[in-house]
Amino acid sequence: MKEFPQIVKNKKTVYTVKQVFLDFIEFDELWRREREKSQIYKGFSCFNCEKKFIDGEKMSVLVTDKRNKVACKKCGEKLLEQALKAKSKEEEI
């Protein structure tokens, strides 16, 4: 018995990062417990690199044009640096 063919479509979503708050909140048992109640919440890993957070790790908050996202410190720093460079180039024009 042959399986029916499948069509796979990838949706590309672009998020514009408007602000970055480094070390905004600490990932811990309370954070995990409160967010586990939500069936749609996915904030247990970095939104950018998908690294899973560990207890005691500081998370950065990304304010995007769609919704706020959480990121690891490394990604938060990288995105903040990119945003500052883009802003300085914009001011030169």
C-alpha positions in Angstrom: 0.0 0.0 0.0 1.5 3.3 -1.1 1.3 6.4 1.0 -0.3 9.5 -0.4 2.1 12.3 -1.5 2.7 15.2 0.9 3.3 18.9 0.2 5.4 20.7 2.8 5.3 24.5 2.9 7.7 26.5 5.0 6.4 29.8 6.3 9.0 32.4 6.9 8.2 35.0 9.5 10.3 38.0 9.9 10.5 39.7 13.3 11.8 43.3 13.7 13.5 43.7 17.0 12.6 47.2 18.4 14.2 47.0 21.8 16.4 44.6 23.8 16.5 44.3 27.6 19.5 42.4 28.6 19.4 40.3 31.8 15.8 41.2 32.3 14.7 38.2 34.3 16.1 35.0 35.8 14.9 31.7 34.6 13.9 29.6 37.6 11.3 27.2 39.0 8.8 30.0 39.5 9.1 31.1 35.9 8.7 27.5 34.7 5.8 26.7 36.9 3.8 29.8 36.0 4.4 29.4 32.3 3.7 25.7 32.2 0.1 26.5 32.9 -0.2 28.1 29.5 -0.7 25.7 26.6 0.7 28.1 24.0 3.7 29.5 25.9 7.0 28.4 24.5 9.5 30.5 26.5 11.6 27.7 27.9 14.4 28.3 25.3 16.0 31.1 23.4 13.7 32.4 20.7 16.7 33.0 18.4 19.0 30.0 18.9 16.6 27.7 20.7 19.1 27.0 23.5 17.2 25.6 26.5 17.4 27.8 29.6 18.8 26.5 32.8 17.9 27.5 36.4 19.6 30.7 37.4 20.2 31.9 33.8 19.5 35.5 33.0 17.1 36.0 30.1 16.9 38.9 27.8 13.6 40.3 26.5 13.2 41.2 22.9 10.4 43.6 22.0 9.5 42.8 18.4 6.9 44.1 16.0 4.8 40.9 16.7 5.1 40.1 20.4 7.8 40.1 23.1 10.2 37.1 23.0 12.8 35.8 25.4 16.4 35.2 24.4 19.6 34.0 26.0 22.2 36.6 27.0 24.5 35.9 24.0 21.7 36.4 21.5 20.4 39.4 23.3 23.8 41.0 23.2 24.2 40.2 19.5 20.8 41.6 18.6 21.4 44.7 20.7 24.7 45.3 19.0 23.1 44.9 15.5 20.3 47.3 16.5 22.8 49.9 17.7 24.8 49.7 14.5 21.6 50.0 12.4 20.6 53.0 14.4 23.9 54.8 14.0 23.9 54.2 10.3 20.4 55.6 10.1 21.5 58.7 12.0 24.4 59.2 9.5 21.9 59.6 6.6 
